[in-house]
Amino acid sequence: MTNIAVQHNIVQKITNNADLEKLTEIITDIIGETCWEARMSYGDELCLEIGARIPYQHKKLAGKEKGSWMLGTRGTDWTLESSTKEIITNSKEAPEVFKEKVKVIENTTITTFETFYPDLILTVEFSNGCQLKIFPDLEDDFDLSYWELFTPYNTLLTLEPGAIWTYKTI
């Protein structure tokens, strides 16, 4: 593990691919980690539990676990494609439908985790050939991140409206 130390919060406006270099460095350690659970979180958002299984400390969550990495879509449109680029499911389907279909990526390894300027689509590829694509609406100025990634380093990485990524200690 790289174990990126956070000496301060990072807020980076994205105007070219060079602005994503530090973000790419931060997410390098997720490659090779296992996505062991794909589920719906509050608001029917997609949530992936990745990496080591960590027991929750709160009494109300006794017996439940979270991933050392956790990716959430935050109300942003997404698609899950098969290795043949066929759409398996997407955020437009009813939650009761897509919550079963996303299980196809459970117990697979992350092989790619990347985003590029200017569209900032986050692409996560899995060892079974599936691809999750998260599509930020860059015209939307709603005050909610497009996606968030909790890391094993007690930090949070987000893509925010205004083409800004942030990295902060939590």
C-alpha positions as CSV (number, residue, x, y, z in Angstrom):
1,M,0.0,0.0,0.0
2,T,1.1,3.5,-0.8
3,N,-0.5,4.9,2.4
4,I,-0.9,8.5,1.2
5,A,-0.5,10.7,4.2
6,V,-2.8,13.7,4.3
7,Q,-1.0,16.8,5.6
8,H,-3.8,19.1,4.6
9,N,-7.1,19.0,2.8
10,I,-6.9,19.1,-1.0
11,V,-9.4,21.0,-3.1
12,Q,-8.5,20.8,-6.8
13,K,-10.3,22.5,-9.7
14,I,-10.0,20.2,-12.8
15,T,-9.1,22.0,-16.0
16,N,-7.0,19.3,-17.6
17,N,-5.7,15.8,-17.0
18,A,-2.7,17.0,-15.0
19,D,-5.2,18.2,-12.3
20,L,-6.1,14.5,-11.8
21,E,-2.5,13.3,-11.2
22,K,-2.7,13.4,-7.4
23,L,-6.2,11.9,-7.4
24,T,-4.8,9.0,-9.5
25,E,-1.9,8.5,-7.0
26,I,-4.4,8.4,-4.1
27,I,-6.6,5.7,-5.7
28,T,-3.8,3.4,-6.9
29,D,-4.0,1.2,-3.9
30,I,-7.6,0.2,-4.7
31,I,-6.4,-1.8,-7.7
32,G,-6.3,-5.5,-6.8
33,E,-8.8,-5.1,-3.9
34,T,-12.0,-7.2,-3.8
35,C,-15.4,-5.8,-4.1
36,W,-17.2,-8.1,-1.6
37,E,-20.6,-6.3,-1.5
38,A,-22.6,-4.2,-3.9
39,R,-25.7,-2.8,-2.2
40,M,-28.1,0.1,-2.1
41,S,-27.5,2.7,0.5
42,Y,-29.7,5.5,1.8
43,G,-31.6,7.1,-1.1
44,D,-31.2,4.0,-3.2
45,E,-27.6,5.0,-4.2
46,L,-25.2,2.3,-5.2
47,C,-22.6,1.5,-2.6
48,L,-19.6,-0.8,-3.1
49,E,-17.8,-2.3,-0.1
50,I,-14.2,-3.0,-1.1
51,G,-11.1,-4.4,0.5
52,A,-10.7,-5.6,4.1
53,R,-13.9,-6.3,6.1
54,I,-14.0,-4.0,9.1
55,P,-16.6,-4.5,11.9
56,Y,-18.7,-1.4,12.7
57,Q,-18.0,0.0,16.2
58,H,-21.5,1.2,16.9
59,K,-23.8,-1.1,19.0
60,K,-26.7,-0.7,16.6
61,L,-24.5,-2.1,13.8
62,A,-23.1,-5.0,15.8
63,G,-22.3,-7.9,13.6
64,K,-22.2,-5.8,10.4
65,E,-19.1,-4.9,8.4
66,K,-17.9,-2.2,6.1
67,G,-15.1,-2.2,3.5
68,S,-11.8,-0.6,4.1
69,W,-12.7,1.2,0.9
70,M,-16.3,2.3,0.2
71,L,-17.5,3.8,-3.1
72,G,-20.9,5.6,-3.2
73,T,-22.6,7.1,-6.2
74,R,-24.3,10.0,-4.4
75,G,-27.4,10.3,-6.7
76,T,-25.3,10.3,-9.9
77,D,-26.3,8.3,-13.0
78,W,-24.4,5.1,-13.5
79,T,-24.3,2.0,-15.7
80,L,-23.0,-1.5,-15.1
81,E,-21.8,-3.2,-18.3
82,S,-20.8,-6.8,-19.0
83,S,-17.5,-7.7,-20.6
84,T,-19.3,-7.5,-24.0
85,K,-20.4,-3.9,-23.2
86,E,-24.0,-5.0,-22.8
87,I,-25.8,-3.0,-20.1
88,I,-26.5,-5.2,-17.1
89,T,-28.3,-2.5,-15.1
90,N,-28.2,1.2,-14.4
91,S,-29.4,3.9,-12.1
92,K,-32.6,4.4,-14.1
93,E,-34.0,0.9,-13.2
94,A,-36.1,0.5,-10.2
95,P,-33.9,-0.2,-7.1
96,E,-35.6,-3.5,-6.4
97,V,-34.4,-4.6,-9.9
98,F,-30.9,-3.2,-10.0
99,K,-30.0,-4.2,-6.4
100,E,-30.0,-7.9,-7.5
101,K,-28.3,-7.3,-10.8
102,V,-25.3,-5.4,-9.3
103,K,-24.4,-8.5,-7.3
104,V,-22.6,-9.7,-10.5
105,I,-19.5,-7.7,-9.3
106,E,-19.4,-9.1,-5.8
107,N,-16.3,-11.1,-5.0
108,T,-14.5,-9.7,-8.0
109,T,-11.2,-7.8,-8.0
110,I,-10.9,-4.2,-9.1
111,T,-8.6,-4.0,-12.1
112,T,-9.1,-0.3,-13.2
113,F,-10.3,2.8,-11.3
114,E,-9.9,5.9,-13.3
115,T,-11.3,9.2,-14.5
116,F,-10.2,11.6,-17.2
117,Y,-10.8,15.2,-18.2
118,P,-13.1,16.6,-19.6
119,D,-16.1,14.3,-19.0
120,L,-14.8,13.1,-15.6
121,I,-16.7,9.8,-16.0
122,L,-15.4,7.4,-13.3
123,T,-14.7,3.9,-14.7
124,V,-14.3,1.0,-12.4
125,E,-13.4,-2.3,-14.1
126,F,-13.6,-5.7,-12.4
127,S,-11.8,-9.0,-12.9
128,N,-15.0,-10.6,-14.4
129,G,-14.8,-7.9,-17.2
130,C,-17.7,-5.8,-15.9
131,Q,-17.4,-2.0,-16.0
132,L,-19.1,0.4,-13.6
133,K,-19.3,3.9,-15.1
134,I,-20.5,6.9,-13.0
135,F,-21.6,9.9,-15.1
136,P,-21.3,13.3,-13.4
137,D,-23.7,15.9,-14.7
138,L,-21.1,18.7,-15.0
139,E,-23.9,21.2,-15.7
140,D,-25.6,20.5,-12.4
141,D,-24.6,22.8,-9.6
142,F,-26.5,20.9,-6.9
143,D,-24.5,20.9,-3.6
144,L,-23.9,17.2,-3.5
145,S,-20.8,15.3,-4.6
146,Y,-21.2,13.1,-7.7
147,W,-19.4,10.2,-6.0
148,E,-17.4,9.6,-2.8
149,L,-14.7,7.1,-1.9
150,F,-13.9,6.4,1.7
151,T,-10.3,5.1,2.0
152,P,-8.5,2.9,4.5
153,Y,-6.5,6.1,5.5
154,N,-9.4,7.7,7.3
155,T,-9.8,10.1,4.3
156,L,-12.6,10.9,1.9
157,L,-12.1,11.5,-1.8
158,T,-15.0,13.2,-3.7
159,L,-15.8,14.6,-7.1
160,E,-17.8,17.8,-6.6
161,P,-19.9,20.1,-8.8
162,G,-17.8,22.7,-10.6
163,A,-15.3,20.0,-11.7
164,I,-13.5,19.9,-8.4
165,W,-12.1,16.9,-6.5
166,T,-11.5,17.0,-2.8
167,Y,-9.4,14.8,-0.4
168,K,-9.8,15.3,3.3
169,T,-9.3,13.7,6.6
170,I,-12.5,12.4,8.2
